[in-house]
Amino acid sequence: MKKIKFTLSLCLFAFTFENISAQDTNTDNHTVTISVPEVALVDIEPAATKNITLGFTAPTEAGNPVVANAANNTLWLNYSSIKSVADPTRNVSVKLNAIIPGIDIHVTAAAATGSGGGTLGTPSAQLTLSAAEQTIISGIGSAYTGNGANNGHNLTYALAPGSGPGGVAVYADLQATATTVATVTYTISDN
């Protein structure tokens, strides 16, 4: 009976030794190289109808000023960003190609909504557009807003007659005109 116990113990030892040896020779490895491109894209949506018309209504009573028509909030600012190691965040700036005498053009960006993700930027307060670039969205990291209307930052444009002393335009500079075209440019760039 002792002989059977000895043989059984020897078989278990041999089985365990074979499993250890097999684990040492059944492994291998390789490397995976990953490339992530730097991205900085911005656009205004909807692309087909991004040109807007704003205007004023004449007073019906002598002594009253012209009144700006309703604000326009049909446009959306979309962007895609993969930041570099050197620049932790990006901004979107806005500028006007030329000042229109007697008229202030205000733009406000809302907080980002829609199907985007990542570190989306923070909008600034209402801006009065000028020929100098102004930051409208700051602190953009690696992020995307989603594409098209109802994604990204909703833009609201409003007109006002000249703002007086210290303002961009003065009411005395207003001139009747059928159409004046101003170009608003948005730029995404590193801080």
C-alpha positions in Angstrom: 0.0 0.0 0.0 2.9 2.4 0.6 4.1 1.8 -3.0 0.9 3.2 -4.5 1.2 6.4 -2.5 4.7 6.9 -3.7 3.8 6.4 -7.3 0.9 8.8 -7.1 3.0 11.6 -5.6 5.6 11.1 -8.3 3.0 11.6 -11.1 1.7 14.8 -9.6 5.3 16.2 -9.4 6.0 15.3 -13.1 2.7 17.0 -14.2 3.4 20.2 -12.3 7.0 20.4 -13.7 5.7 20.0 -17.3 3.2 22.9 -16.9 5.9 25.3 -15.6 8.2 24.4 -18.5 5.4 25.0 -21.1 4.7 28.5 -19.8 8.3 29.6 -20.3 8.3 28.8 -24.0 4.8 29.9 -25.1 5.1 33.7 -24.9 6.1 36.4 -27.3 5.6 40.1 -27.7 5.6 43.0 -30.2 5.2 46.8 -30.2 2.3 48.9 -31.3 3.2 52.4 -32.7 0.5 54.9 -32.3 0.3 58.2 -34.2 -2.2 61.0 -33.3 -2.2 64.0 -35.6 -2.4 67.6 -34.3 -5.7 69.1 -35.3 -7.0 72.7 -35.4 -10.2 73.2 -37.5 -13.0 75.7 -37.2 -16.1 76.5 -39.2 -19.5 78.2 -39.1 -22.7 76.1 -39.6 -25.0 75.7 -41.3 -22.6 76.2 -44.2 -25.3 76.7 -46.8 -26.9 79.6 -45.0 -24.1 81.2 -42.9 -24.5 84.6 -44.5 -26.9 86.7 -42.4 -28.6 90.0 -42.8 -29.1 92.5 -39.9 -30.6 96.0 -40.0 -32.4 98.8 -38.4 -36.0 100.0 -38.4 -36.7 103.7 -38.9 -38.6 105.5 -36.1 -42.2 106.5 -36.6 -42.0 109.5 -34.3 -39.7 112.5 -34.8 -37.0 112.7 -32.2 -36.5 108.9 -31.7 -33.4 106.9 -32.9 -33.4 104.0 -35.3 -33.9 100.7 -33.6 -32.0 97.5 -34.3 -34.0 94.6 -35.7 -34.1 91.4 -33.8 -30.8 89.6 -33.0 -29.8 86.6 -35.2 -29.0 83.3 -33.5 -29.0 80.9 -36.4 -25.3 80.2 -36.6 -23.1 77.7 -34.8 -19.4 77.6 -34.2 -17.9 74.1 -34.7 -14.3 73.1 -34.0 -12.1 70.0 -33.8 -8.8 70.2 -31.8 -6.1 67.8 -30.8 -3.6 69.9 -28.9 0.2 69.6 -29.0 2.4 68.8 -26.0 3.9 72.3 -26.3 0.5 74.2 -26.2 -1.9 72.9 -23.6 -4.9 74.9 -24.9 -6.3 76.8 -27.9 -8.5 79.8 -28.4 -10.9 80.9 -31.1 -10.7 84.5 -32.0 -13.0 86.7 -34.1 -12.5 89.9 -36.0 -14.3 92.1 -38.5 -12.7 93.1 -41.8 -13.8 96.7 -41.6 -15.7 98.9 -39.1 -19.0 100.2 -40.4 -19.4 103.9 -39.4 -22.0 104.4 -36.7 -22.8 100.7 -36.1 -21.7 98.3 -33.4 -21.9 94.6 -34.3 -22.2 92.5 -31.1 -21.5 88.7 -31.0 -22.1 86.4 -28.2 -21.1 82.7 -28.0 -23.2 80.4 -25.8 -21.7 77.4 -23.9 -21.1 74.4 -26.0 -24.0 71.9 -26.6 -24.6 68.9 -28.8 -22.7 65.7 -29.5 -19.2 66.8 -28.8 -16.7 65.7 -26.3 -13.3 66.4 -24.7 -12.2 69.7 -23.2 -14.5 72.2 -24.9 -13.7 75.9 -24.6 -15.3 78.6 -22.5 -17.1 81.5 -24.2 -16.2 85.1 -23.4 -18.8 87.8 -22.6 -20.5 89.7 -25.5 -18.0 91.2 -27.8 -18.3 94.3 -30.0 -16.6 93.3 -33.2 -13.6 95.3 -34.4 -10.7 94.9 -36.8 -8.5 93.6 -34.0 -8.8 89.9 -33.1 -10.6 89.2 -29.8 -10.9 85.9 -28.0 -14.4 84.5 -28.1 -13.7 80.9 -27.0 -10.8 80.1 -24.7 -9.3 77.0 -23.0 -10.0 74.5 -25.8 -8.1 71.3 -25.2 -8.4 68.1 -27.2 -12.0 68.3 -28.2 -14.7 68.2 -30.8 -18.0 70.0 -30.8 -20.0 67.8 -33.2 -20.7 68.9 -36.7 -23.5 71.1 -38.0 -26.3 73.2 -36.5 -27.2 72.5 -32.8 -23.6 71.4 -32.1 -20.9 73.6 -30.7 -21.4 77.2 -29.6 -24.5 79.0 -30.7 -23.7 82.5 -32.0 -25.9 85.5 -31.5 -25.4 88.6 -33.6 -27.0 91.9 -32.7 -26.7 95.4 -34.1 -26.7 98.7 -32.1 -26.4 102.3 -33.3 -23.0 103.8 -32.4 -22.1 103.5 -28.7 -20.9 107.0 -28.2 -17.7 108.2 -26.4 -15.1 105.4 -26.1 -17.2 103.1 -28.3 -16.3 101.6 -31.6 -18.8 103.6 -33.5 -20.7 106.9 -33.0 -24.4 107.5 -33.9 -23.4 110.7 -35.7 -21.5 108.5 -38.2 -24.6 106.6 -39.3 -25.3 106.9 -43.1 -28.2 105.5 -45.0 -27.1 102.6 -47.2 -28.9 99.8 -49.0 -26.3 97.2 -48.3 -23.0 97.2 -46.5 -21.1 93.9 -46.3 -18.8 93.1 -43.5 -16.8 89.8 -43.2 -16.5 88.2 -39.8 -13.5 85.8 -39.5 -13.0 83.1 -36.8 -9.6 81.7 -36.3 -8.5 78.8 -34.0 -5.0 79.0 -32.8 -2.6 78.0 -29.9 -2.4 80.3 -26.9 
